[in-house]
Amino acid sequence: MNKRRFVALAACALLALPLLGAARAEPFASEPARATRSTARLIAAPGPNGGLYRAGVEIALDPKTITYWRQPGDSGAPPVFDFSGSENLASAEPLFPVPKHLDEAGLVVAGYDESVVFPLRVTPKVVGEPVVLKLALDYAACGDMCLPAKAKLSLTLPTSGASPYAERLAAAEALAPKRIGDAEARALVSLTRAGDGWTLRYTGKGKAEDVFIEAPEPYIIDAARDDSGGFSLKLAAGERGRVIGARATIRTGEGGLELPLRLE
């Protein structure tokens, strides 16, 4: 290649760089981070609205791959969200859509077998100044083998414009369970002792489709539908005879509920 042609091509390439960068720039999503069986990124809607930004952590799973809920059960690793490197951030609270019970190599775990968005409630330190989310994400993506995945993601949250992810975020927010307190919980569920476990019955609106129990370490409590139409809760790990302050997430036909339980 002669010198004149090389210089011309180089000049064209330099002129094209800003255009390529502009084509790749996505104001409402971070650059995706690809792992062996999954891809993660941050997505956002414009804000703030009522002092909060709407954002989310999206994990796109390859076919026949699962990832885990915040308390997977007998196996698996929950996602860990570290926003400590962010700028102008007071808090970023992740919400967890109601999971499924999944069979993983003979073990029943709580997680997701399709792509999932964890909504974020983002509060800035100083309203009116830019918020830069910087996330160090640890999670697991499991197919034939269970592989740890890591992602480092960054996104300056937009304050205006039309986000292509607004509907996706709204759908994910609708899948997050509604949190209710002790008094309402007592009106919606009944607990009775049954042998070395408990029977939980949901008496609220809509049919209970599944129940997930979270208990403090070292307790693990398995939940399964029983023949009476309720759910059998069994202590899989931890010392018997203690009062356990737990939390139940109930999937119903009307949506999800998250409520406190006192197991005694």
C-alpha positions in Angstrom: 0.0 0.0 0.0 1.5 3.4 -1.0 2.0 6.1 1.6 -0.7 8.5 0.2 -3.4 5.8 0.3 -2.4 4.7 3.9 -2.7 8.3 5.1 -6.1 8.7 3.5 -7.4 5.5 5.0 -6.0 6.5 8.4 -7.7 9.8 8.3 -11.0 8.2 7.4 -10.7 5.8 10.3 -10.0 8.6 12.7 -13.1 10.5 11.4 -15.2 7.3 11.8 -14.2 6.8 15.5 -16.6 9.3 17.0 -19.4 7.9 14.8 -18.7 4.3 15.9 -18.6 5.4 19.5 -21.9 7.2 19.1 -23.4 4.1 17.5 -22.3 2.0 20.5 -23.4 4.5 23.1 -26.6 3.5 24.9 -27.7 6.1 27.5 -30.1 3.8 29.2 -27.9 0.7 29.4 -24.4 -0.2 30.4 -22.0 -2.1 28.2 -22.9 -5.8 28.6 -20.5 -8.1 30.5 -20.4 -11.6 29.0 -19.7 -14.7 31.1 -19.6 -18.3 30.0 -23.4 -18.9 30.1 -24.9 -15.5 30.7 -24.6 -11.7 30.1 -25.2 -9.0 32.7 -25.8 -5.2 32.3 -27.4 -2.3 34.0 -30.6 -0.8 32.5 -32.5 2.4 33.5 -35.5 4.6 33.0 -35.2 8.4 33.2 -35.4 10.0 36.6 -35.4 10.9 39.3 -39.1 10.5 40.1 -40.1 11.4 43.7 -36.4 11.5 44.5 -35.8 7.9 43.3 -34.3 6.6 40.0 -35.7 3.4 38.4 -33.0 1.1 37.3 -32.3 -2.7 37.2 -29.7 -5.4 36.9 -30.4 -7.6 33.9 -29.0 -11.2 33.8 -29.6 -12.7 30.4 -29.3 -16.5 30.6 -28.3 -18.9 27.8 -30.8 -21.7 27.1 -30.9 -24.5 29.8 -29.2 -22.2 32.3 -30.4 -21.1 35.8 -29.4 -18.4 38.3 -30.4 -18.1 41.9 -32.7 -16.2 44.3 -31.3 -14.5 47.4 -31.7 -17.7 49.4 -31.3 -20.6 47.0 -31.9 -23.5 49.4 -29.8 -26.6 49.6 -27.5 -25.6 46.7 -26.5 -22.6 44.7 -25.1 -19.1 45.3 -27.2 -15.9 45.6 -26.3 -12.8 43.6 -24.2 -10.3 45.4 -24.5 -6.6 44.5 -21.7 -4.2 45.4 -22.3 -0.6 44.6 -19.6 0.8 46.9 -17.7 2.4 43.9 -20.7 4.5 42.8 -20.8 8.3 42.6 -23.4 10.5 44.3 -25.2 7.4 45.6 -27.0 7.2 48.9 -28.4 3.7 48.4 -29.3 1.2 45.7 -31.7 -1.4 47.0 -32.2 -4.5 44.8 -35.6 -6.1 44.6 -36.0 -9.8 43.9 -38.8 -11.1 41.6 -40.6 -14.1 43.1 -38.5 -17.2 42.0 -39.4 -20.7 41.0 -38.6 -24.0 42.7 -36.2 -25.7 40.2 -34.8 -29.2 40.0 -31.0 -29.0 39.9 -29.3 -32.5 39.7 -31.8 -33.9 42.1 -31.8 -30.9 44.5 -34.7 -28.4 44.7 -33.4 -24.8 44.6 -35.1 -21.4 44.4 -34.1 -19.4 41.3 -34.8 -18.4 37.7 -34.6 -20.5 34.6 -35.0 -17.5 32.2 -33.5 -14.1 31.9 -34.3 -11.9 34.9 -34.2 -8.2 35.9 -33.6 -7.3 39.5 -35.2 -3.8 39.9 -33.2 -1.2 41.8 -34.5 1.6 44.0 -31.7 4.2 43.6 -31.5 7.2 46.0 -28.9 9.9 45.2 -26.9 11.7 47.8 -27.5 15.1 46.2 -30.6 15.5 44.1 -29.9 17.3 40.8 -26.3 16.0 40.5 -25.4 13.1 38.2 -25.6 9.6 39.7 -23.1 7.0 38.4 -23.9 3.5 39.3 -20.8 1.3 39.5 -21.6 -2.3 40.2 -19.4 -5.3 41.0 -21.7 -8.2 40.5 -21.1 -11.8 41.6 -23.6 -14.5 40.6 -23.8 -18.1 39.4 -25.0 -19.3 36.0 -25.6 -23.1 36.0 -26.2 -25.4 33.1 -24.5 -28.8 32.9 -22.0 -27.3 35.2 -22.4 -24.5 37.8 -20.0 -21.7 37.0 -19.4 -18.5 39.0 -19.8 -15.3 37.1 -18.5 -11.8 37.7 -19.3 -8.5 36.0 -18.2 -4.9 36.5 -20.8 -2.5 35.2 -21.1 1.2 35.1 -24.0 3.5 34.0 -24.6 7.3 34.4 -28.3 7.4 35.2 -30.2 9.5 32.6 -32.4 12.3 33.8 -34.6 12.7 30.6 -35.5 11.0 27.4 -37.5 7.9 26.4 -36.0 4.6 27.7 -36.5 1.5 25.7 -36.3 -0.4 29.0 -39.2 1.3 30.8 -41.7 -1.5 30.1 -39.2 -4.2 31.1 -38.4 -2.4 34.4 -42.2 -2.0 35.1 -42.8 -5.7 34.4 -39.9 -6.7 36.7 -41.2 -4.3 39.5 -44.6 -6.0 39.2 -43.0 -9.4 39.8 -41.4 -8.2 43.0 -43.5 -9.3 46.0 -45.5 -6.8 48.1 -44.1 -6.4 51.6 -46.6 -6.6 54.4 -46.3 -6.4 58.2 -47.1 -8.6 61.1 -50.8 -7.7 61.6 -51.7 -8.2 57.9 -49.6 -11.3 57.8 -51.6 -12.9 60.6 -54.8 -12.2 58.7 -53.5 -13.8 55.5 -51.7 -17.0 56.7 -52.2 -19.6 59.4 -49.5 -21.7 60.9 -50.0 -24.9 62.8 -47.5 -27.3 64.2 -47.3 -30.6 62.3 -44.9 -33.3 63.6 -41.4 -31.9 63.4 -42.5 -29.1 61.1 -45.4 -26.7 60.4 -48.3 -26.4 58.0 -48.8 -23.0 56.3 -52.2 -22.1 54.8 -52.8 -19.0 52.8 -56.3 -17.5 53.3 -55.9 -14.3 51.3 -57.1 -13.3 47.8 -56.1 -15.6 45.0 -54.6 -19.1 45.2 -51.2 -19.7 46.7 -49.1 -21.3 44.0 -45.8 -21.6 45.8 -44.1 -20.6 49.0 -40.4 -19.8 49.8 -39.1 -19.6 53.3 -36.1 -17.6 54.4 -34.6 -18.2 57.8 -31.4 -16.9 59.5 -28.3 -19.0 59.6 -27.9 -21.9 60.4 -31.5 -22.7 59.7 -32.8 -24.0 56.3 -36.5 -24.6 56.0 -37.9 -26.5 53.0 -41.4 -25.8 51.8 -43.6 -28.1 49.6 -47.3 -28.3 48.8 -49.1 -30.9 50.9 -52.3 -33.0 50.3 -54.5 -30.6 52.3 -54.0 -27.7 50.0 -51.5 -26.0 52.3 -47.7 -26.1 52.4 -45.6 -28.3 54.6 -42.6 -26.6 56.2 -39.7 -28.8 57.3 -36.6 -27.9 59.2 -33.8 -29.1 57.0 -30.9 -27.6 59.0 -30.6 -26.0 62.4 -31.4 -26.9 66.0 -35.0 -28.0 66.8 -37.1 -26.6 69.5 -36.1 -23.0 69.0 -38.4 -20.1 68.0 -37.4 -19.0 64.5 -38.1 -15.6 63.1 -38.4 -16.3 59.3 -39.8 -14.6 56.2 -42.2 -16.1 53.7 -42.5 -15.2 50.0 -45.8 -16.4 48.6 -46.6 -16.6 44.9 -50.3 -16.1 44.2 -52.5 -15.7 41.2 -52.8 -12.0 42.3 -49.0 -11.4 42.6 -46.3 -12.0 45.2 -46.4 -11.3 48.9 -43.5 -11.1 51.4 -44.4 -11.4 55.1 -42.8 -12.2 58.5 -43.3 -15.7 60.1 -42.8 -16.8 63.7 -42.1 -20.5 63.7 -42.3 -22.1 67.2 
